[in-house]
Amino acid sequence: MASARREFPAGLVLDAHKHQALEAPIVPLPPPASVLLALDQGSGSVLEPTVVVGQDVALGATIARAIDPFGATLHASVSGRVTAIGTRESASELGECLCIELANDGRDAL
C-alpha cells in the first residue's frame, strides 16, 4: 500500500472560495452513525486500546492510552458501543494504523 504522505508530499493547493461559505448559512449536521478513531498520533507515538469490542462507552470516556510519555490519551467522541478494533487505512506514515470503531447510540451519554 502506498503512503498517503508520499503521494501528496506538499498537500493540495486549492483556490480560495471563502465568499461562497460566507454567503451560506451554517447548517447543523446530524451526528454520524459511527466514528473511526486512529491510534496513530502522527508524532511517532502510538496508543494502546483500553476498551474491547462489545464494550459500551460514554461520551468522553478514555478509549486508548499512550504507551510512551509523548502521547496523549484518546477519548470517545460519541457514546455508544465499540464495534471493532483493527488495522484500517489511514493518513498515517504507513498508510494504515490501528483504529477503534464506535457505533454511535445518539444519546451523548456521559
Contacts in CASP RR format, 6 or more apart in sequence:
PFRMAT RR
TARGET T0000
AUTHOR 0000-0000-0000
METHOD contacts of the structure
MODEL  1
MASARREFPAGLVLDAHKHQALEAPIVPLPPPASVLLALDQGSGSVLEPT
VVVGQDVALGATIARAIDPFGATLHASVSGRVTAIGTRESASELGECLCI
ELANDGRDAL
1 89 0 8 1.000
1 94 0 8 1.000
1 95 0 8 1.000
1 96 0 8 1.000
2 95 0 8 1.000
3 93 0 8 1.000
3 94 0 8 1.000
3 95 0 8 1.000
4 90 0 8 1.000
4 91 0 8 1.000
4 92 0 8 1.000
4 95 0 8 1.000
5 91 0 8 1.000
5 93 0 8 1.000
31 78 0 8 1.000
31 104 0 8 1.000
31 106 0 8 1.000
32 78 0 8 1.000
32 104 0 8 1.000
33 103 0 8 1.000
33 104 0 8 1.000
34 83 0 8 1.000
34 101 0 8 1.000
34 102 0 8 1.000
34 103 0 8 1.000
34 104 0 8 1.000
35 77 0 8 1.000
35 78 0 8 1.000
35 101 0 8 1.000
35 102 0 8 1.000
35 104 0 8 1.000
36 88 0 8 1.000
36 99 0 8 1.000
36 100 0 8 1.000
36 101 0 8 1.000
37 63 0 8 1.000
37 64 0 8 1.000
37 74 0 8 1.000
37 76 0 8 1.000
37 77 0 8 1.000
37 99 0 8 1.000
37 100 0 8 1.000
37 101 0 8 1.000
37 102 0 8 1.000
38 88 0 8 1.000
38 90 0 8 1.000
38 92 0 8 1.000
38 97 0 8 1.000
38 98 0 8 1.000
38 99 0 8 1.000
39 46 0 8 1.000
39 47 0 8 1.000
39 48 0 8 1.000
39 49 0 8 1.000
39 64 0 8 1.000
39 74 0 8 1.000
39 97 0 8 1.000
39 98 0 8 1.000
39 99 0 8 1.000
39 100 0 8 1.000
40 46 0 8 1.000
40 47 0 8 1.000
40 90 0 8 1.000
40 92 0 8 1.000
40 93 0 8 1.000
40 97 0 8 1.000
40 98 0 8 1.000
41 47 0 8 1.000
41 71 0 8 1.000
41 72 0 8 1.000
42 92 0 8 1.000
42 93 0 8 1.000
43 70 0 8 1.000
43 71 0 8 1.000
44 70 0 8 1.000
45 66 0 8 1.000
45 67 0 8 1.000
45 68 0 8 1.000
45 70 0 8 1.000
45 71 0 8 1.000
45 72 0 8 1.000
46 67 0 8 1.000
46 97 0 8 1.000
46 98 0 8 1.000
47 64 0 8 1.000
47 65 0 8 1.000
47 66 0 8 1.000
47 67 0 8 1.000
47 71 0 8 1.000
47 73 0 8 1.000
47 74 0 8 1.000
47 98 0 8 1.000
48 64 0 8 1.000
48 65 0 8 1.000
48 67 0 8 1.000
49 63 0 8 1.000
49 64 0 8 1.000
49 85 0 8 1.000
49 98 0 8 1.000
49 100 0 8 1.000
50 62 0 8 1.000
50 63 0 8 1.000
50 64 0 8 1.000
50 65 0 8 1.000
51 57 0 8 1.000
51 61 0 8 1.000
51 63 0 8 1.000
51 64 0 8 1.000
51 82 0 8 1.000
51 85 0 8 1.000
51 100 0 8 1.000
52 82 0 8 1.000
52 85 0 8 1.000
53 82 0 8 1.000
53 83 0 8 1.000
53 84 0 8 1.000
53 85 0 8 1.000
54 81 0 8 1.000
54 82 0 8 1.000
54 83 0 8 1.000
55 81 0 8 1.000
55 82 0 8 1.000
56 79 0 8 1.000
56 80 0 8 1.000
56 81 0 8 1.000
56 82 0 8 1.000
57 63 0 8 1.000
57 76 0 8 1.000
57 79 0 8 1.000
57 80 0 8 1.000
57 81 0 8 1.000
57 82 0 8 1.000
57 102 0 8 1.000
58 76 0 8 1.000
58 79 0 8 1.000
58 109 0 8 1.000
58 110 0 8 1.000
59 76 0 8 1.000
59 77 0 8 1.000
59 78 0 8 1.000
59 79 0 8 1.000
59 108 0 8 1.000
59 109 0 8 1.000
59 110 0 8 1.000
60 75 0 8 1.000
60 76 0 8 1.000
60 77 0 8 1.000
60 110 0 8 1.000
61 75 0 8 1.000
61 76 0 8 1.000
61 79 0 8 1.000
62 73 0 8 1.000
62 74 0 8 1.000
62 75 0 8 1.000
63 74 0 8 1.000
63 75 0 8 1.000
63 76 0 8 1.000
63 82 0 8 1.000
63 100 0 8 1.000
63 102 0 8 1.000
64 73 0 8 1.000
64 74 0 8 1.000
64 100 0 8 1.000
65 73 0 8 1.000
65 74 0 8 1.000
66 72 0 8 1.000
66 73 0 8 1.000
74 100 0 8 1.000
76 102 0 8 1.000
77 102 0 8 1.000
78 102 0 8 1.000
78 104 0 8 1.000
78 105 0 8 1.000
78 106 0 8 1.000
78 108 0 8 1.000
79 104 0 8 1.000
79 105 0 8 1.000
79 106 0 8 1.000
79 107 0 8 1.000
79 108 0 8 1.000
79 109 0 8 1.000
79 110 0 8 1.000
80 102 0 8 1.000
80 103 0 8 1.000
80 104 0 8 1.000
80 105 0 8 1.000
80 106 0 8 1.000
80 107 0 8 1.000
80 109 0 8 1.000
81 102 0 8 1.000
81 103 0 8 1.000
81 105 0 8 1.000
82 100 0 8 1.000
82 101 0 8 1.000
82 102 0 8 1.000
83 101 0 8 1.000
83 102 0 8 1.000
83 103 0 8 1.000
84 99 0 8 1.000
84 100 0 8 1.000
84 101 0 8 1.000
85 98 0 8 1.000
85 99 0 8 1.000
85 100 0 8 1.000
85 101 0 8 1.000
86 98 0 8 1.000
86 99 0 8 1.000
86 100 0 8 1.000
87 96 0 8 1.000
87 97 0 8 1.000
87 98 0 8 1.000
87 99 0 8 1.000
88 96 0 8 1.000
88 97 0 8 1.000
88 98 0 8 1.000
88 99 0 8 1.000
89 95 0 8 1.000
89 96 0 8 1.000
90 96 0 8 1.000
90 97 0 8 1.000
90 99 0 8 1.000
END
